[in-house]
Amino acid sequence: MYEHASRVMNIGLIEVMLKEEIFQLNVDEILKQSQDNAAKIIFICSPNNPTGNLMDENDIENILNNFDGLVVIDEAYQDFAENKSWTNRLDEFENLVVINTFSKAWGMADARLGNAVCK
C-alpha cells in the first residue's frame, strides 16, 4: 500500500528487504538508506503481513533513537498479536506514530477507516 501511495503522490520510495531466513528488520541498511536518501518517514509493519511475525522491539527502538524523521508503526494486525501496542510508548519517542485500521479485526474494509496516534 505504501508503494502505491508513494507512486500516486509522486514521492520517492526506498525499500529495504527484511533479513532472509528470520524476516526481521535490517536496521543497519534501513538507517544507511534513510540517511543516504534524506528520508523523512520510515514505515514498519508489526505484526508484519504476510509473515505474521512481530518486529524485534530492540530493532525498532534503535531506529527510533537514530532516525530524525517520523517512524510509523503499522499495527493493522495488532488485534491478533499478544504483544502490547506501541501506543503505550508514545511518551518515550517524539518521532513515533502508530497507525491502525478497522478493516482487519473489525471487518470494516469497505469503510477504509483507520487511525493515527502520536504525541
MIDOSE-1310 file (N, C-alpha, C; in nm, 2 decimals, decimal comma, always signed):
residues 119
myeh	+0,08/-0,12/+0,00/+0,00/+0,00/+0,00/+0,09/+0,13/+0,00; +0,20/+0,12/+0,07/+0,28/+0,24/+0,08/+0,35/+0,27/-0,05; +0,38/+0,16/-0,13/+0,44/+0,18/-0,26/+0,34/+0,24/-0,35; +0,22/+0,20/-0,35/+0,11/+0,25/-0,43/+0,09/+0,40/-0,40
asrv	+0,08/+0,43/-0,27/+0,05/+0,57/-0,23/+0,17/+0,66/-0,27; +0,29/+0,61/-0,26/+0,40/+0,70/-0,29/+0,41/+0,73/-0,44; +0,37/+0,63/-0,52/+0,37/+0,65/-0,67/+0,25/+0,74/-0,71; +0,14/+0,73/-0,65/+0,03/+0,82/-0,68/+0,06/+0,96/-0,65
mnig	+0,13/+0,98/-0,54/+0,17/+1,12/-0,49/+0,30/+1,16/-0,54; +0,37/+1,08/-0,63/+0,50/+1,11/-0,69/+0,60/+1,14/-0,58; +0,61/+1,05/-0,48/+0,70/+1,07/-0,37/+0,80/+0,95/-0,38; +0,93/+0,98/-0,36/+1,03/+0,88/-0,37/+1,01/+0,77/-0,27
liev	+1,04/+0,65/-0,30/+1,03/+0,53/-0,22/+1,16/+0,45/-0,21; +1,20/+0,42/-0,09/+1,32/+0,33/-0,07/+1,27/+0,21/+0,00; +1,30/+0,09/-0,06/+1,26/-0,03/+0,00/+1,38/-0,10/+0,06; +1,37/-0,15/+0,18/+1,48/-0,23/+0,24/+1,41/-0,36/+0,28
mlke	+1,46/-0,47/+0,22/+1,40/-0,60/+0,25/+1,44/-0,65/+0,39; +1,35/-0,73/+0,44/+1,37/-0,80/+0,57/+1,49/-0,89/+0,56; +1,56/-0,92/+0,67/+1,67/-1,02/+0,67/+1,61/-1,15/+0,63; +1,68/-1,22/+0,54/+1,64/-1,35/+0,49/+1,64/-1,45/+0,61
eifq	+1,56/-1,55/+0,60/+1,55/-1,66/+0,70/+1,48/-1,62/+0,82; +1,51/-1,50/+0,88/+1,44/-1,46/+1,01/+1,34/-1,36/+0,99; +1,32/-1,30/+0,88/+1,22/-1,20/+0,85/+1,21/-1,09/+0,95; +1,33/-1,03/+0,98/+1,34/-0,92/+1,08/+1,40/-0,80/+1,01
lnvd	+1,39/-0,68/+1,07/+1,44/-0,56/+1,01/+1,59/-0,56/+0,99; +1,64/-0,51/+0,88/+1,78/-0,49/+0,86/+1,81/-0,35/+0,90; +1,83/-0,33/+1,03/+1,84/-0,20/+1,09/+1,95/-0,12/+1,03; +2,07/-0,18/+1,01/+2,18/-0,10/+0,96/+2,15/-0,05/+0,82
eilk	+2,09/-0,13/+0,74/+2,06/-0,09/+0,60/+1,95/+0,01/+0,60; +1,85/+0,00/+0,68/+1,74/+0,10/+0,69/+1,80/+0,23/+0,73; +1,88/+0,24/+0,83/+1,94/+0,37/+0,87/+2,04/+0,42/+0,77; +2,11/+0,34/+0,70/+2,20/+0,38/+0,59/+2,12/+0,44/+0,48
qsqd	+2,02/+0,37/+0,43/+1,94/+0,41/+0,32/+1,86/+0,54/+0,35; +1,81/+0,55/+0,47/+1,74/+0,67/+0,51/+1,83/+0,79/+0,52; +1,95/+0,77/+0,56/+2,05/+0,88/+0,57/+2,09/+0,92/+0,43; +2,13/+0,82/+0,35/+2,18/+0,84/+0,21/+2,08/+0,91/+0,12
naak	+1,95/+0,88/+0,15/+1,84/+0,94/+0,06/+1,76/+1,04/+0,13; +1,81/+1,10/+0,24/+1,74/+1,20/+0,31/+1,59/+1,17/+0,34; +1,56/+1,05/+0,38/+1,43/+1,00/+0,41/+1,37/+1,08/+0,52; +1,24/+1,10/+0,52/+1,16/+1,18/+0,62/+1,07/+1,08/+0,70
iifi	+1,04/+0,97/+0,65/+0,95/+0,88/+0,72/+0,99/+0,73/+0,69; +0,99/+0,65/+0,80/+1,01/+0,51/+0,79/+0,89/+0,44/+0,83; +0,84/+0,35/+0,75/+0,72/+0,27/+0,78/+0,76/+0,13/+0,82; +0,71/+0,08/+0,93/+0,74/-0,06/+0,98/+0,61/-0,12/+1,01
cspn	+0,58/-0,24/+0,95/+0,46/-0,32/+0,98/+0,49/-0,42/+1,08; +0,43/-0,41/+1,20/+0,45/-0,50/+1,30/+0,32/-0,52/+1,39; +0,26/-0,63/+1,38/+0,29/-0,75/+1,32/+0,29/-0,74/+1,16; +0,38/-0,81/+1,10/+0,40/-0,80/+0,96/+0,30/-0,88/+0,88
nptg	+0,28/-0,84/+0,76/+0,20/-0,92/+0,67/+0,28/-0,94/+0,54; +0,31/-1,06/+0,50/+0,23/-1,18/+0,52/+0,29/-1,27/+0,62; +0,41/-1,24/+0,68/+0,48/-1,33/+0,77/+0,41/-1,35/+0,90; +0,34/-1,25/+0,95/+0,27/-1,26/+1,08/+0,36/-1,24/+1,20
nlmd	+0,49/-1,22/+1,17/+0,58/-1,21/+1,29/+0,59/-1,06/+1,34; +0,62/-1,05/+1,46/+0,65/-0,91/+1,52/+0,79/-0,87/+1,49; +0,81/-0,75/+1,47/+0,95/-0,70/+1,45/+1,01/-0,69/+1,59; +1,14/-0,71/+1,60/+1,21/-0,71/+1,72/+1,20/-0,57/+1,78
endi	+1,16/-0,56/+1,91/+1,14/-0,44/+1,98/+1,27/-0,36/+1,99; +1,38/-0,42/+2,01/+1,51/-0,35/+2,02/+1,55/-0,29/+1,89; +1,52/-0,36/+1,78/+1,55/-0,30/+1,64/+1,46/-0,18/+1,62; +1,34/-0,18/+1,66/+1,25/-0,06/+1,64/+1,30/+0,05/+1,73
enil	+1,34/+0,02/+1,85/+1,39/+0,13/+1,94/+1,52/+0,19/+1,88; +1,60/+0,10/+1,82/+1,73/+0,15/+1,76/+1,70/+0,25/+1,65; +1,60/+0,22/+1,57/+1,56/+0,30/+1,46/+1,50/+0,43/+1,51; +1,41/+0,42/+1,61/+1,35/+0,54/+1,67/+1,46/+0,64/+1,73
nnfd	+1,56/+0,58/+1,79/+1,66/+0,66/+1,85/+1,77/+0,71/+1,76; +1,77/+0,66/+1,63/+1,88/+0,70/+1,54/+1,83/+0,76/+1,41; +1,70/+0,79/+1,40/+1,64/+0,85/+1,28/+1,57/+0,97/+1,32; +1,60/+1,08/+1,25/+1,55/+1,21/+1,28/+1,40/+1,23/+1,23
glvv	+1,36/+1,15/+1,14/+1,22/+1,17/+1,08/+1,12/+1,09/+1,16; +1,00/+1,08/+1,11/+0,89/+1,00/+1,17/+0,91/+0,85/+1,15; +0,89/+0,77/+1,25/+0,88/+0,63/+1,24/+0,74/+0,59/+1,26; +0,68/+0,53/+1,16/+0,54/+0,50/+1,16/+0,53/+0,34/+1,18
idea	+0,47/+0,30/+1,29/+0,45/+0,16/+1,31/+0,30/+0,13/+1,27; +0,29/+0,04/+1,16/+0,16/+0,00/+1,11/+0,12/-0,12/+1,19; +0,02/-0,11/+1,28/-0,03/-0,22/+1,36/-0,17/-0,27/+1,31; -0,18/-0,28/+1,18/-0,31/-0,33/+1,12/-0,35/-0,47/+1,18
yqdf	-0,25/-0,55/+1,22/-0,28/-0,68/+1,27/-0,26/-0,69/+1,42; -0,25/-0,58/+1,49/-0,22/-0,58/+1,63/-0,32/-0,66/+1,71; -0,45/-0,65/+1,67/-0,55/-0,72/+1,74/-0,53/-0,87/+1,75; -0,45/-0,93/+1,66/-0,42/-1,07/+1,66/-0,29/-1,11/+1,72
aenk	-0,22/-1,01/+1,78/-0,09/-1,04/+1,84/-0,10/-1,03/+1,99; +0,00/-1,09/+2,06/+0,00/-1,10/+2,20/+0,08/-0,99/+2,27; +0,15/-0,91/+2,19/+0,24/-0,80/+2,25/+0,15/-0,68/+2,27; +0,21/-0,58/+2,34/+0,14/-0,46/+2,37/+0,17/-0,36/+2,25
swtn	+0,07/-0,28/+2,22/+0,08/-0,18/+2,12/+0,19/-0,08/+2,15; +0,25/-0,03/+2,04/+0,35/+0,08/+2,06/+0,28/+0,21/+2,10; +0,15/+0,22/+2,11/+0,09/+0,34/+2,16/+0,12/+0,35/+2,31; +0,16/+0,25/+2,38/+0,19/+0,25/+2,52/+0,33/+0,32/+2,54
rlde	+0,40/+0,35/+2,43/+0,54/+0,40/+2,44/+0,55/+0,54/+2,37; +0,44/+0,60/+2,34/+0,44/+0,73/+2,27/+0,52/+0,84/+2,35; +0,51/+0,83/+2,48/+0,58/+0,93/+2,56/+0,73/+0,92/+2,56; +0,78/+0,81/+2,51/+0,93/+0,78/+2,51/+0,99/+0,84/+2,38
fenl	+0,91/+0,85/+2,27/+0,97/+0,88/+2,14/+0,89/+0,99/+2,07; +0,95/+1,10/+2,05/+0,88/+1,21/+1,99/+0,85/+1,19/+1,84; +0,93/+1,10/+1,78/+0,91/+1,07/+1,64/+0,83/+0,95/+1,61; +0,76/+0,89/+1,71/+0,68/+0,77/+1,69/+0,53/+0,80/+1,65
vvin	+0,49/+0,73/+1,55/+0,35/+0,74/+1,51/+0,30/+0,60/+1,49; +0,18/+0,57/+1,55/+0,12/+0,43/+1,54/-0,01/+0,44/+1,46; -0,02/+0,36/+1,36/-0,14/+0,36/+1,28/-0,21/+0,23/+1,29; -0,34/+0,23/+1,27/-0,42/+0,11/+1,28/-0,54/+0,12/+1,18
tfsk	-0,60/+0,01/+1,15/-0,72/+0,01/+1,06/-0,83/-0,07/+1,13; -0,95/-0,03/+1,08/-1,07/-0,11/+1,13/-1,10/-0,22/+1,03; -1,02/-0,23/+0,93/-1,06/-0,33/+0,82/-1,03/-0,48/+0,86; -0,93/-0,50/+0,95/-0,90/-0,64/+0,98/-0,98/-0,69/+1,09
awgm	-0,96/-0,66/+1,22/-1,03/-0,73/+1,33/-1,18/-0,68/+1,33; -1,21/-0,56/+1,28/-1,34/-0,51/+1,29/-1,42/-0,54/+1,16; -1,36/-0,59/+1,06/-1,43/-0,63/+0,94/-1,49/-0,51/+0,87; -1,42/-0,40/+0,87/-1,48/-0,28/+0,81/-1,40/-0,23/+0,69
adar	-1,36/-0,32/+0,60/-1,27/-0,29/+0,49/-1,34/-0,19/+0,40; -1,46/-0,20/+0,38/-1,53/-0,11/+0,29/-1,53/+0,03/+0,33; -1,52/+0,06/+0,46/-1,52/+0,19/+0,52/-1,39/+0,26/+0,50; -1,28/+0,19/+0,48/-1,14/+0,24/+0,46/-1,12/+0,34/+0,57
lgna	-1,14/+0,30/+0,70/-1,13/+0,38/+0,82/-1,01/+0,33/+0,90; -0,93/+0,42/+0,94/-0,82/+0,39/+1,03/-0,79/+0,50/+1,13; -0,68/+0,49/+1,20/-0,65/+0,60/+1,29/-0,49/+0,61/+1,30; -0,45/+0,73/+1,34/-0,31/+0,75/+1,37/-0,30/+0,81/+1,51
vck	-0,20/+0,76/+1,58/-0,19/+0,81/+1,72/-0,04/+0,85/+1,73; -0,02/+0,97/+1,78/+0,11/+1,02/+1,80/+0,11/+1,13/+1,92; +0,22/+1,17/+1,96/+0,23/+1,27/+2,06/+0,23/+1,41/+2,01
